[in-house]
Amino acid sequence: MKKIFTIVSLLSISASGLFAQADTASNATNWKATPNPGFENWTHNASGYDDPNGWSTANSQETFTAAYNVAKASGSTNIKSGTYAVELITQSEVGIATAPGIVTTGTIPTSISGSITGGIAYTLRPDSIVGWFKYTPQGSDNCFAACYLFGSAANNADTVAEASFSTAAGVKVASYTRFGAKFVYRNSDPVANSIWLLSSSSGTSGAVVGSSAYFDDIAIVLQSTVGIANQSGPSPLFVSPNPASDNVVVSNVADANNMLALYDITGRKVAEQKLATGVNNIDVKALINGMYIYTITDENSVPVKTGKLIIQK
C-alpha cells in the first residue's frame, strides 16, 4: 500500500504498547533507527544555526531570513535529561507563509509539496514509540510525533506500519510529559526502512506562527519476543492486582532507581512514584474507572516495562 508522505501529513492519536525494551543508544544492537535519541549531539553551521546530528531540518533553507524552525534547547526547564533537547518552532517564512518546525530521520524536501524521502535501514517489527515532550500552541494548533516503517519498495512506496501521537488542538503541555503510540501494522511484509518525524504543528494548513514544541529522549520500543533475547526466569517487576480499585502493588526486585508513571488514555500523567527495592504500594483511590498505561523507567529514563492497568471500583 502506498504512503504519500509530505510535510502536511495529519496524524492520529493512539495508545502506548505492552511489555517492551527500548530501542535507543543504550540498546546498541537495535538503536540505529533512532539516532541521537536524546538530542545530545549537534553540529553548528557558520550561518548561525545548529542541527541535531542524525536528523534532517529545514534550517539550511531558512538562512536568508534567519527564522530557523529547529533550535538546540538547553537549561533545566527545557530538557528532560542530559544537556540538550530539540525545540521546534512554527515560523512565518517568505514564499511559504507558515512553516512548522520539523525534524526527521528522512530527507526534508526543498518545496512544501515535496515528500520526505530516504530514512534509516531497519528490519525489526517493534511495538510502539515513546518519548517526552512539552508544548505551547498558538490558537488551535497541535504538535505530533510519528515513526513509519517501510518495506523494500522504491521511494518508500510500501508502508508496513506507522505509530503516531498528536496533542489535542490548542492544549498546552507546560512541563515534560511522556507520550506513547503503538505501531499499527498494515501487512506482514518484511521491514526494510524507517523514518521518524517530529513537528510543532499539524501541517501548513493548520499551523499557527509561534507554536513551540520540545522533544527529548525518544525511542522505539520492542516487544520482548521480537528481535531481542527473551528474559530468562521470572520478570523482576510485578504489577498487581489488575484490575485494581484502591491500591496497586509493584514488586521491584531489580533496581532501586526505577520510576513508575501512570497515564490516562489521553497521555496525561496522573501518578508518578520512585520505586524502592521490594514491595511498593501505589495509591489509585483518586482515579476514575477506566484503562491506564503504566511505564517503569530506569535511572536513564529508558522504559524497562510498560503495560495496561484497569481501574475498576
PASEBA-1860 file (N, C-alpha, C; in nm, 3 decimals):
! residues 313
1> MKKIFTIV> 0.085/-0.119/0.000/0.000/0.000/0.000/0.088/0.123/0.000 ~ 0.061/0.216/-0.085/0.145/0.333/-0.099/0.112/0.437/0.005 ~ 0.218/0.502/0.057/0.200/0.609/0.154/0.258/0.737/0.096 ~ 0.176/0.838/0.074/0.225/0.969/0.029/0.264/1.045/0.155 ~ 0.392/1.073/0.170/0.447/1.122/0.295/0.495/1.264/0.275 ~ 0.417/1.363/0.317/0.451/1.502/0.294/0.453/1.580/0.423 ~ 0.501/1.703/0.415/0.507/1.790/0.531/0.369/1.814/0.590 ~ 0.264/1.811/0.509/0.131/1.846/0.557/0.054/1.726/0.608
9> SLLSISAS> 0.123/1.614/0.637/0.056/1.497/0.692/-0.013/1.531/0.824 ~ -0.134/1.482/0.843/-0.206/1.499/0.967/-0.217/1.363/1.033 ~ -0.165/1.352/1.155/-0.150/1.221/1.218/-0.249/1.204/1.332 ~ -0.289/1.078/1.358/-0.390/1.049/1.459/-0.326/1.000/1.588 ~ -0.402/1.006/1.699/-0.351/0.969/1.830/-0.376/0.821/1.856 ~ -0.286/0.756/1.929/-0.306/0.617/1.968/-0.239/0.591/2.102 ~ -0.256/0.470/2.156/-0.208/0.440/2.291/-0.071/0.374/2.286 ~ -0.006/0.365/2.404/0.128/0.306/2.409/0.121/0.155/2.421
17> GLFAQADT> 0.238/0.089/2.405/0.242/-0.055/2.393/0.264/-0.129/2.523 ~ 0.275/-0.263/2.511/0.289/-0.350/2.626/0.436/-0.379/2.654 ~ 0.460/-0.483/2.739/0.595/-0.517/2.786/0.698/-0.504/2.674 ~ 0.803/-0.428/2.699/0.889/-0.389/2.589/1.029/-0.354/2.635 ~ 1.117/-0.341/2.538/1.253/-0.294/2.561/1.280/-0.179/2.466 ~ 1.337/-0.071/2.519/1.355/0.049/2.437/1.466/0.030/2.334 ~ 1.445/0.088/2.218/1.540/0.082/2.107/1.612/0.216/2.101 ~ 1.713/0.234/2.187/1.787/0.360/2.194/1.936/0.329/2.197
25> ASNATNWK> 2.016/0.432/2.219/2.160/0.413/2.223/2.203/0.320/2.335 ~ 2.121/0.306/2.440/2.155/0.216/2.549/2.134/0.070/2.510 ~ 2.070/0.047/2.398/2.048/-0.090/2.348/2.112/-0.097/2.210 ~ 2.244/-0.106/2.208/2.321/-0.081/2.086/2.289/-0.174/1.970 ~ 2.235/-0.292/1.999/2.205/-0.386/1.892/2.098/-0.332/1.798 ~ 2.002/-0.259/1.851/1.885/-0.221/1.773/1.860/-0.071/1.759 ~ 1.944/0.014/1.817/1.908/0.154/1.832/1.918/0.237/1.705 ~ 1.977/0.186/1.598/2.012/0.269/1.483/1.894/0.338/1.418
33> ATPNPGFE> 1.773/0.290/1.437/1.656/0.357/1.379/1.626/0.488/1.452 ~ 1.687/0.509/1.569/1.666/0.632/1.644/1.802/0.694/1.676 ~ 1.866/0.758/1.580/1.997/0.818/1.606/1.984/0.939/1.697 ~ 2.083/0.957/1.784/2.084/1.076/1.870/1.948/1.093/1.940 ~ 1.899/0.989/2.009/1.762/0.991/2.060/1.737/1.095/2.168 ~ 1.843/1.136/2.239/1.828/1.239/2.341/1.868/1.377/2.294 ~ 1.897/1.391/2.164/1.936/1.519/2.104/2.054/1.583/2.179 ~ 2.151/1.499/2.214/2.268/1.549/2.286/2.377/1.599/2.192
41> NWTHNASG> 2.377/1.554/2.066/2.485/1.585/1.973/2.435/1.676/1.861 ~ 2.505/1.789/1.841/2.464/1.891/1.745/2.584/1.937/1.663 ~ 2.556/1.988/1.544/2.658/2.048/1.459/2.623/2.194/1.433 ~ 2.719/2.283/1.459/2.694/2.425/1.437/2.732/2.464/1.296 ~ 2.644/2.539/1.229/2.669/2.587/1.094/2.715/2.733/1.098 ~ 2.805/2.767/1.008/2.860/2.903/1.007/2.753/3.009/0.983 ~ 2.638/2.970/0.926/2.531/3.067/0.903/2.458/3.105/1.031 ~ 2.486/3.032/1.141/2.430/3.072/1.268/2.328/2.979/1.329
49> YDDPNGWS> 2.308/2.862/1.271/2.210/2.769/1.327/2.278/2.639/1.368 ~ 2.208/2.561/1.450/2.255/2.429/1.493/2.158/2.324/1.443 ~ 2.211/2.209/1.400/2.129/2.096/1.357/2.162/1.975/1.444 ~ 2.061/1.899/1.487/2.087/1.778/1.565/2.147/1.669/1.476 ~ 2.255/1.608/1.519/2.319/1.503/1.441/2.223/1.387/1.419 ~ 2.222/1.335/1.296/2.137/1.221/1.263/1.996/1.259/1.222 ~ 1.963/1.387/1.228/1.829/1.434/1.193/1.838/1.541/1.085 ~ 1.738/1.547/0.998/1.730/1.650/0.894/1.638/1.762/0.939
57> TANSQETF> 1.672/1.884/0.902/1.589/2.000/0.931/1.582/2.088/0.806 ~ 1.499/2.192/0.812/1.491/2.288/0.702/1.573/2.414/0.733 ~ 1.656/2.409/0.837/1.731/2.528/0.875/1.817/2.583/0.761 ~ 1.877/2.493/0.682/1.964/2.539/0.573/1.887/2.615/0.466 ~ 1.755/2.592/0.460/1.672/2.663/0.363/1.619/2.796/0.416 ~ 1.653/2.828/0.540/1.598/2.948/0.604/1.703/3.051/0.640 ~ 1.824/3.034/0.586/1.932/3.125/0.622/1.908/3.268/0.575 ~ 1.827/3.285/0.469/1.805/3.421/0.417/1.713/3.503/0.507
65> TAAYNVAK> 1.639/3.437/0.595/1.553/3.508/0.690/1.600/3.491/0.833 ~ 1.682/3.389/0.859/1.728/3.354/0.994/1.613/3.320/1.087 ~ 1.498/3.285/1.028/1.383/3.240/1.108/1.389/3.088/1.114 ~ 1.482/3.037/1.194/1.507/2.893/1.196/1.397/2.821/1.275 ~ 1.355/2.707/1.219/1.244/2.632/1.278/1.289/2.529/1.381 ~ 1.419/2.500/1.384/1.471/2.399/1.475/1.587/2.461/1.553 ~ 1.583/2.444/1.687/1.685/2.505/1.771/1.731/2.407/1.878 ~ 1.856/2.426/1.922/1.911/2.348/2.032/1.863/2.406/2.163
73> ASGSTNIK> 1.791/2.326/2.240/1.736/2.373/2.368/1.826/2.328/2.483 ~ 1.842/2.416/2.581/1.921/2.383/2.699/1.856/2.450/2.820 ~ 1.910/2.425/2.936/1.853/2.481/3.057/1.758/2.382/3.123 ~ 1.749/2.385/3.254/1.678/2.283/3.329/1.530/2.273/3.293 ~ 1.467/2.383/3.254/1.324/2.377/3.222/1.297/2.331/3.080 ~ 1.399/2.326/2.996/1.380/2.293/2.855/1.431/2.155/2.816 ~ 1.486/2.081/2.910/1.536/1.947/2.881/1.469/1.846/2.975 ~ 1.460/1.722/2.928/1.411/1.614/3.014/1.528/1.548/3.085
81> SGTYAVEL> 1.638/1.528/3.014/1.758/1.470/3.073/1.878/1.513/2.990 ~ 1.997/1.489/3.042/2.117/1.526/2.968/2.139/1.676/2.966 ~ 2.195/1.725/2.855/2.229/1.868/2.843/2.140/1.941/2.745 ~ 2.090/1.871/2.641/2.014/1.937/2.536/1.885/1.861/2.503 ~ 1.794/1.933/2.440/1.674/1.877/2.379/1.657/1.949/2.246 ~ 1.552/1.918/2.172/1.525/1.989/2.047/1.400/2.074/2.063 ~ 1.407/2.199/2.016/1.290/2.286/2.014/1.246/2.306/1.869 ~ 1.118/2.289/1.843/1.061/2.308/1.710/0.967/2.427/1.716
89> ITQSEVGI> 0.985/2.523/1.624/0.907/2.646/1.627/0.840/2.668/1.493 ~ 0.710/2.693/1.494/0.638/2.725/1.370/0.663/2.872/1.338 ~ 0.716/2.896/1.216/0.759/3.030/1.177/0.684/3.078/1.053 ~ 0.688/3.209/1.033/0.639/3.268/0.909/0.756/3.278/0.813 ~ 0.744/3.214/0.698/0.854/3.208/0.601/0.814/3.276/0.472 ~ 0.906/3.354/0.417/0.882/3.422/0.289/0.862/3.317/0.180 ~ 0.752/3.325/0.108/0.724/3.234/-0.002/0.657/3.106/0.039 ~ 0.648/3.081/0.173/0.585/2.958/0.221/0.465/2.990/0.309
97> ATAPGIVT> 0.456/3.111/0.359/0.354/3.153/0.455/0.391/3.099/0.592 ~ 0.330/2.991/0.636/0.357/2.938/0.769/0.421/2.800/0.756 ~ 0.536/2.782/0.822/0.610/2.657/0.812/0.629/2.596/0.950 ~ 0.582/2.473/0.973/0.604/2.405/1.101/0.752/2.377/1.124 ~ 0.790/2.370/1.250/0.923/2.322/1.284/0.924/2.170/1.274 ~ 1.017/2.115/1.197/1.019/1.971/1.171/1.162/1.917/1.184 ~ 1.175/1.802/1.250/1.297/1.721/1.240/1.255/1.582/1.196 ~ 1.337/1.520/1.113/1.305/1.387/1.062/1.434/1.311/1.036
105> TGTIPTSI> 1.426/1.180/1.043/1.540/1.097/1.007/1.542/1.067/0.858 ~ 1.445/1.121/0.786/1.446/1.117/0.640/1.513/1.243/0.587 ~ 1.482/1.278/0.462/1.539/1.396/0.398/1.428/1.497/0.374 ~ 1.447/1.620/0.426/1.348/1.727/0.410/1.340/1.768/0.263 ~ 1.220/1.781/0.205/1.209/1.829/0.066/1.240/1.978/0.057 ~ 1.270/2.023/-0.061/1.301/2.165/-0.081/1.178/2.248/-0.114 ~ 1.062/2.184/-0.130/0.938/2.256/-0.153/0.832/2.203/-0.057 ~ 0.734/2.285/-0.024/0.633/2.248/0.073/0.547/2.130/0.028
113> SGSITGGI> 0.537/2.108/-0.103/0.456/1.998/-0.155/0.538/1.871/-0.176 ~ 0.670/1.880/-0.148/0.755/1.763/-0.169/0.736/1.659/-0.061 ~ 0.790/1.540/-0.087/0.780/1.429/0.007/0.909/1.413/0.085 ~ 0.897/1.370/0.210/1.013/1.332/0.289/1.059/1.195/0.240 ~ 1.183/1.185/0.200/1.236/1.063/0.140/1.345/1.004/0.228 ~ 1.409/0.897/0.178/1.522/0.838/0.247/1.480/0.763/0.371 ~ 1.555/0.780/0.479/1.528/0.709/0.603/1.647/0.628/0.647 ~ 1.624/0.540/0.745/1.730/0.460/0.803/1.693/0.312/0.791
121> AYTLRPDS> 1.786/0.232/0.742/1.761/0.089/0.728/1.723/0.030/0.863 ~ 1.620/-0.054/0.863/1.568/-0.112/0.987/1.489/-0.236/0.951 ~ 1.506/-0.344/1.027/1.443/-0.470/0.988/1.355/-0.532/1.097 ~ 1.340/-0.466/1.212/1.261/-0.524/1.320/1.114/-0.482/1.310 ~ 1.030/-0.545/1.389/0.887/-0.514/1.394/0.854/-0.472/1.538 ~ 0.881/-0.346/1.573/0.864/-0.300/1.711/0.718/-0.285/1.750 ~ 0.698/-0.260/1.879/0.564/-0.248/1.934/0.513/-0.105/1.932 ~ 0.598/-0.009/1.970/0.549/0.128/1.988/0.664/0.227/1.990
129> IVGWFKYT> 0.628/0.355/1.996/0.725/0.462/2.017/0.693/0.530/2.149 ~ 0.795/0.585/2.213/0.778/0.659/2.336/0.869/0.780/2.333 ~ 0.847/0.874/2.423/0.932/0.991/2.432/0.873/1.091/2.530 ~ 0.936/1.207/2.538/0.894/1.313/2.629/0.880/1.444/2.550 ~ 0.780/1.523/2.585/0.759/1.648/2.514/0.692/1.750/2.605 ~ 0.699/1.876/2.564/0.613/1.979/2.619/0.577/2.072/2.504 ~ 0.466/2.146/2.517/0.413/2.215/2.400/0.339/2.342/2.440 ~ 0.366/2.449/2.366/0.292/2.574/2.379/0.231/2.606/2.243
137> PQGSDNCF> 0.103/2.577/2.223/0.040/2.603/2.093/-0.008/2.747/2.083 ~ -0.027/2.791/1.963/-0.098/2.915/1.935/-0.230/2.878/1.868 ~ -0.338/2.943/1.909/-0.468/2.910/1.852/-0.504/2.766/1.880 ~ -0.553/2.696/1.778/-0.593/2.556/1.794/-0.490/2.460/1.735 ~ -0.365/2.502/1.733/-0.257/2.420/1.676/-0.231/2.297/1.764 ~ -0.165/2.198/1.707/-0.121/2.081/1.784/0.008/2.025/1.726 ~ 0.090/1.965/1.812/0.216/1.905/1.767/0.198/1.754/1.753 ~ 0.295/1.688/1.690/0.286/1.543/1.678/0.424/1.479/1.667
145> AACYLFGS> 0.426/1.349/1.693/0.544/1.266/1.675/0.500/1.139/1.605 ~ 0.580/1.090/1.511/0.541/0.970/1.437/0.665/0.896/1.390 ~ 0.649/0.766/1.372/0.753/0.683/1.311/0.687/0.590/1.211 ~ 0.745/0.581/1.093/0.691/0.499/0.985/0.790/0.387/0.951 ~ 0.737/0.269/0.925/0.817/0.155/0.881/0.776/0.119/0.739 ~ 0.875/0.097/0.653/0.850/0.068/0.513/0.913/-0.065/0.473 ~ 0.863/-0.121/0.363/0.922/-0.240/0.304/1.037/-0.202/0.213 ~ 1.065/-0.289/0.117/1.182/-0.268/0.030/1.148/-0.200/-0.102
153> AANNADTV> 1.024/-0.161/-0.123/0.986/-0.095/-0.249/1.057/0.038/-0.264 ~ 1.080/0.079/-0.386/1.148/0.205/-0.414/1.067/0.323/-0.361 ~ 1.139/0.426/-0.314/1.078/0.552/-0.270/0.978/0.532/-0.155 ~ 1.002/0.430/-0.073/0.915/0.405/0.043/0.768/0.393/0.002 ~ 0.743/0.325/-0.108/0.607/0.316/-0.162/0.522/0.210/-0.094 ~ 0.577/0.139/0.004/0.501/0.034/0.071/0.510/0.050/0.222 ~ 0.415/0.118/0.281/0.414/0.137/0.426/0.373/0.007/0.494 ~ 0.457/-0.042/0.584/0.427/-0.163/0.660/0.354/-0.128/0.789
161> AEASFSTA> 0.396/-0.019/0.856/0.335/0.018/0.982/0.362/0.164/1.013 ~ 0.281/0.220/1.101/0.305/0.356/1.148/0.259/0.368/1.293 ~ 0.331/0.453/1.367/0.292/0.487/1.505/0.291/0.639/1.513 ~ 0.182/0.697/1.562/0.172/0.842/1.565/0.103/0.891/1.691 ~ 0.151/1.002/1.742/0.095/1.068/1.859/0.069/1.213/1.824 ~ -0.044/1.267/1.869/-0.076/1.407/1.845/-0.145/1.464/1.968 ~ -0.112/1.589/2.001/-0.181/1.654/2.112/-0.318/1.700/2.067 ~ -0.406/1.724/2.163/-0.537/1.780/2.131/-0.521/1.925/2.087
169> AGVKVASY> -0.609/1.970/2.001/-0.600/2.105/1.944/-0.601/2.211/2.053 ~ -0.501/2.298/2.049/-0.496/2.413/2.138/-0.461/2.385/2.282 ~ -0.420/2.262/2.314/-0.392/2.226/2.453/-0.244/2.245/2.484 ~ -0.217/2.324/2.587/-0.080/2.348/2.631/-0.034/2.239/2.725 ~ 0.089/2.193/2.707/0.151/2.096/2.797/0.273/2.166/2.855 ~ 0.260/2.217/2.977/0.358/2.310/3.031/0.487/2.245/3.077 ~ 0.483/2.120/3.119/0.603/2.051/3.166/0.620/1.921/3.089 ~ 0.741/1.868/3.090/0.768/1.748/3.012/0.674/1.634/3.052
177> TRFGAKFV> 0.613/1.575/2.951/0.515/1.468/2.969/0.549/1.355/2.873 ~ 0.533/1.234/2.920/0.564/1.120/2.834/0.452/1.098/2.734 ~ 0.490/1.066/2.610/0.392/1.023/2.510/0.424/0.879/2.469 ~ 0.324/0.811/2.417/0.344/0.677/2.366/0.244/0.649/2.256 ~ 0.284/0.576/2.155/0.194/0.541/2.045/0.230/0.404/1.992 ~ 0.130/0.321/1.973/0.151/0.184/1.928/0.162/0.178/1.776 ~ 0.251/0.094/1.723/0.259/0.072/1.579/0.135/-0.003/1.532 ~ 0.075/0.046/1.425/-0.036/-0.021/1.361/0.017/-0.084/1.232
185> YRNSDPVA> 0.016/-0.217/1.225/0.073/-0.287/1.111/-0.034/-0.309/1.004 ~ 0.001/-0.277/0.880/-0.091/-0.292/0.767/-0.079/-0.428/0.701 ~ 0.037/-0.489/0.713/0.061/-0.616/0.644/0.175/-0.689/0.714 ~ 0.210/-0.806/0.664/0.317/-0.887/0.722/0.446/-0.877/0.642 ~ 0.458/-0.778/0.553/0.579/-0.762/0.472/0.700/-0.737/0.561 ~ 0.817/-0.782/0.520/0.940/-0.754/0.596/0.968/-0.604/0.601 ~ 1.014/-0.556/0.714/1.050/-0.416/0.730/1.192/-0.395/0.678 ~ 1.211/-0.286/0.600/1.343/-0.258/0.544/1.391/-0.117/0.573
193> NSIWLLSS> 1.299/-0.026/0.610/1.337/0.115/0.625/1.248/0.182/0.729 ~ 1.297/0.291/0.788/1.221/0.363/0.890/1.242/0.513/0.879 ~ 1.140/0.590/0.918/1.150/0.735/0.922/1.078/0.786/1.046 ~ 1.149/0.865/1.126/1.089/0.941/1.235/1.049/1.079/1.184 ~ 0.944/1.136/1.242/0.902/1.273/1.210/0.845/1.338/1.335 ~ 0.902/1.452/1.375/0.852/1.531/1.487/0.819/1.670/1.435 ~ 0.708/1.729/1.479/0.667/1.859/1.426/0.598/1.944/1.532 ~ 0.612/2.075/1.519/0.549/2.170/1.611/0.407/2.203/1.570
201> SSGTSGAV> 0.363/2.159/1.452/0.228/2.188/1.404/0.177/2.069/1.323 ~ 0.044/2.063/1.311/-0.017/1.950/1.243/-0.001/1.956/1.091 ~ 0.042/2.067/1.038/0.059/2.082/0.894/0.048/2.229/0.859 ~ 0.083/2.265/0.737/0.081/2.405/0.699/-0.060/2.464/0.700 ~ -0.161/2.385/0.671/-0.297/2.439/0.666/-0.350/2.476/0.804 ~ -0.303/2.404/0.908/-0.350/2.434/1.043/-0.243/2.493/1.132 ~ -0.124/2.513/1.078/-0.013/2.564/1.158/-0.035/2.710/1.195 ~ 0.006/2.745/1.316/-0.008/2.883/1.364/0.130/2.932/1.408
209> VGSSAYFD> 0.171/3.047/1.357/0.302/3.103/1.388/0.317/3.118/1.539 ~ 0.433/3.073/1.589/0.463/3.086/1.731/0.444/2.960/1.812 ~ 0.380/2.858/1.756/0.367/2.731/1.827/0.506/2.671/1.849 ~ 0.530/2.621/1.970/0.663/2.574/2.006/0.653/2.439/2.078 ~ 0.730/2.340/2.030/0.732/2.207/2.091/0.875/2.169/2.126 ~ 0.891/2.104/2.240/1.019/2.049/2.282/1.006/1.897/2.286 ~ 1.108/1.825/2.236/1.111/1.680/2.242/1.245/1.634/2.298 ~ 1.242/1.524/2.373/1.365/1.469/2.430/1.344/1.320/2.457
217> DIAIVLQS> 1.453/1.247/2.459/1.454/1.105/2.499/1.348/1.022/2.428 ~ 1.350/1.022/2.296/1.254/0.943/2.220/1.312/0.805/2.192 ~ 1.225/0.708/2.169/1.273/0.571/2.149/1.169/0.488/2.077 ~ 1.216/0.387/2.006/1.131/0.281/1.956/1.132/0.170/2.060 ~ 1.018/0.106/2.082/1.006/0.003/2.185/0.977/-0.130/2.119 ~ 1.052/-0.231/2.162/1.040/-0.366/2.107/0.971/-0.458/2.206 ~ 0.878/-0.540/2.156/0.823/-0.645/2.242/0.933/-0.742/2.279 ~ 0.921/-0.804/2.395/1.027/-0.892/2.444/1.052/-1.012/2.355
225> TVGIANQS> 0.955/-1.048/2.268/0.970/-1.165/2.183/1.006/-1.130/2.040 ~ 1.032/-1.001/2.013/1.060/-0.959/1.877/1.199/-0.899/1.869 ~ 1.290/-0.965/1.802/1.420/-0.908/1.771/1.517/-0.900/1.888 ~ 1.479/-0.946/2.010/1.569/-0.944/2.123/1.556/-1.076/2.197 ~ 1.654/-1.105/2.279/1.651/-1.231/2.354/1.545/-1.224/2.462 ~ 1.473/-1.334/2.480/1.374/-1.340/2.587/1.444/-1.340/2.723 ~ 1.379/-1.279/2.821/1.433/-1.277/2.955/1.421/-1.416/3.016 ~ 1.528/-1.464/3.080/1.524/-1.595/3.143/1.474/-1.581/3.286
233> GPSPLFVS> 1.389/-1.675/3.327/1.335/-1.670/3.461/1.222/-1.571/3.472 ~ 1.166/-1.554/3.592/1.053/-1.464/3.611/1.093/-1.319/3.597 ~ 0.997/-1.235/3.559/1.023/-1.093/3.546/1.054/-1.033/3.682 ~ 1.152/-0.940/3.692/1.185/-0.879/3.820/1.085/-0.770/3.859 ~ 0.985/-0.744/3.775/0.885/-0.641/3.802/0.746/-0.701/3.793 ~ 0.668/-0.684/3.898/0.531/-0.734/3.900/0.437/-0.621/3.936 ~ 0.330/-0.605/3.863/0.229/-0.503/3.889/0.096/-0.574/3.910 ~ 0.037/-0.560/4.028/-0.088/-0.630/4.059/-0.161/-0.555/4.171
241> PNPASDNV> -0.291/-0.579/4.189/-0.379/-0.659/4.103/-0.417/-0.581/3.977 ~ -0.473/-0.649/3.883/-0.517/-0.585/3.759/-0.639/-0.662/3.706 ~ -0.760/-0.606/3.720/-0.796/-0.470/3.759/-0.764/-0.440/3.906 ~ -0.752/-0.308/3.936/-0.725/-0.260/4.071/-0.834/-0.162/4.110 ~ -0.849/-0.141/4.241/-0.950/-0.046/4.289/-0.890/0.064/4.375 ~ -0.822/0.026/4.483/-0.768/0.125/4.576/-0.617/0.139/4.569 ~ -0.548/0.025/4.558/-0.402/0.026/4.558/-0.347/-0.070/4.453 ~ -0.231/-0.034/4.398/-0.158/-0.120/4.307/-0.025/-0.154/4.374
249> VVSNVADA> 0.010/-0.280/4.373/0.135/-0.325/4.432/0.237/-0.351/4.321 ~ 0.352/-0.287/4.332/0.461/-0.307/4.237/0.577/-0.373/4.311 ~ 0.609/-0.494/4.270/0.724/-0.565/4.328/0.846/-0.536/4.243 ~ 0.942/-0.467/4.300/1.060/-0.421/4.227/1.184/-0.484/4.290 ~ 1.227/-0.597/4.236/1.341/-0.668/4.294/1.469/-0.647/4.214 ~ 1.462/-0.560/4.111/1.576/-0.548/4.020/1.658/-0.423/4.043 ~ 1.594/-0.307/4.059/1.668/-0.181/4.055/1.597/-0.077/4.141 ~ 1.665/-0.027/4.243/1.606/0.071/4.333/1.588/0.207/4.269
257> NNMLALYD> 1.644/0.227/4.151/1.635/0.357/4.083/1.522/0.363/3.981 ~ 1.440/0.259/3.973/1.329/0.261/3.878/1.222/0.361/3.920 ~ 1.150/0.413/3.819/1.042/0.509/3.842/0.917/0.459/3.771 ~ 0.803/0.463/3.841/0.677/0.426/3.779/0.595/0.552/3.751 ~ 0.538/0.560/3.631/0.446/0.668/3.595/0.319/0.606/3.538 ~ 0.207/0.669/3.567/0.077/0.619/3.522/0.011/0.727/3.439 ~ -0.043/0.690/3.321/-0.101/0.784/3.228/-0.244/0.743/3.193 ~ -0.331/0.843/3.173/-0.465/0.810/3.124/-0.460/0.794/2.973
265> ITGRKVAE> -0.573/0.765/2.910/-0.572/0.733/2.768/-0.545/0.854/2.680 ~ -0.546/0.976/2.737/-0.511/1.095/2.660/-0.362/1.124/2.665 ~ -0.287/1.045/2.744/-0.144/1.069/2.759/-0.109/1.157/2.876 ~ -0.209/1.199/2.957/-0.184/1.285/3.072/-0.133/1.202/3.189 ~ -0.021/1.247/3.250/0.034/1.175/3.364/-0.056/1.199/3.485 ~ -0.100/1.091/3.548/-0.190/1.101/3.663/-0.125/1.056/3.793 ~ -0.011/0.989/3.785/0.059/0.945/3.906/0.204/0.915/3.871 ~ 0.292/0.936/3.968/0.434/0.905/3.950/0.494/0.872/4.085
273> QKLATGVN> 0.579/0.771/4.090/0.639/0.732/4.217/0.772/0.661/4.193 ~ 0.874/0.701/4.267/1.001/0.630/4.263/0.983/0.496/4.334 ~ 1.039/0.391/4.276/1.021/0.257/4.330/1.140/0.216/4.415 ~ 1.112/0.183/4.540/1.215/0.128/4.626/1.232/-0.020/4.594 ~ 1.344/-0.077/4.632/1.364/-0.220/4.615/1.268/-0.295/4.707 ~ 1.194/-0.390/4.649/1.096/-0.463/4.727/0.954/-0.428/4.685 ~ 0.862/-0.429/4.782/0.721/-0.407/4.754/0.687/-0.259/4.767 ~ 0.619/-0.205/4.664/0.577/-0.065/4.662/0.426/-0.059/4.647
281> NIDVKALI> 0.361/0.024/4.727/0.216/0.044/4.718/0.186/0.176/4.650 ~ 0.106/0.173/4.542/0.068/0.292/4.468/-0.080/0.319/4.495 ~ -0.111/0.435/4.552/-0.249/0.471/4.585/-0.320/0.520/4.459 ~ -0.427/0.450/4.418/-0.502/0.488/4.299/-0.648/0.518/4.333 ~ -0.677/0.545/4.460/-0.815/0.569/4.501/-0.878/0.688/4.428 ~ -0.796/0.788/4.396/-0.849/0.909/4.336/-0.877/0.896/4.186 ~ -0.835/0.786/4.125/-0.851/0.769/3.981/-0.990/0.714/3.948 ~ -1.047/0.763/3.841/-1.177/0.715/3.797/-1.161/0.583/3.723
289> NGMYIYTI> -1.269/0.510/3.708/-1.265/0.382/3.637/-1.221/0.402/3.493 ~ -1.145/0.306/3.443/-1.103/0.312/3.304/-0.968/0.246/3.284 ~ -0.916/0.257/3.162/-0.787/0.199/3.129/-0.677/0.304/3.139 ~ -0.565/0.264/3.196/-0.448/0.350/3.210/-0.325/0.275/3.156 ~ -0.222/0.350/3.127/-0.096/0.293/3.082/0.009/0.321/3.188 ~ 0.078/0.215/3.234/0.188/0.238/3.327/0.320/0.217/3.256 ~ 0.419/0.293/3.298/0.554/0.281/3.244/0.653/0.280/3.358 ~ 0.743/0.183/3.358/0.851/0.178/3.455/0.981/0.206/3.381
297> TDENSVPV> 1.051/0.310/3.422/1.174/0.351/3.355/1.292/0.337/3.449 ~ 1.411/0.319/3.390/1.531/0.309/3.472/1.587/0.448/3.500 ~ 1.706/0.455/3.560/1.763/0.583/3.600/1.800/0.671/3.482 ~ 1.803/0.614/3.360/1.831/0.691/3.238/1.704/0.725/3.162 ~ 1.588/0.706/3.227/1.456/0.734/3.166/1.425/0.642/3.049 ~ 1.491/0.527/3.042/1.464/0.428/2.939/1.358/0.330/2.991 ~ 1.248/0.311/2.918/1.144/0.219/2.965/1.195/0.076/2.977 ~ 1.166/0.012/3.092/1.201/-0.129/3.110/1.077/-0.216/3.115
305> KTGKLIIQ> 0.962/-0.156/3.139/0.837/-0.230/3.132/0.722/-0.131/3.118 ~ 0.629/-0.162/3.028/0.507/-0.083/3.014/0.389/-0.180/3.005 ~ 0.272/-0.130/3.033/0.156/-0.217/3.026/0.028/-0.142/3.053 ~ -0.083/-0.213/3.043/-0.215/-0.157/3.066/-0.261/-0.191/3.208 ~ -0.324/-0.094/3.272/-0.380/-0.114/3.405/-0.525/-0.071/3.405 ~ -0.613/-0.156/3.449/-0.755/-0.125/3.456/-0.791/-0.084/3.598 ~ -0.855/0.033/3.614/-0.908/0.076/3.743/-1.058/0.046/3.741 ~ -1.101/-0.034/3.836/-1.241/-0.077/3.842/-1.284/-0.083/3.988
313> K> -1.384/0.000/4.024/-1.428/0.010/4.163/-1.571/-0.037/4.180
END
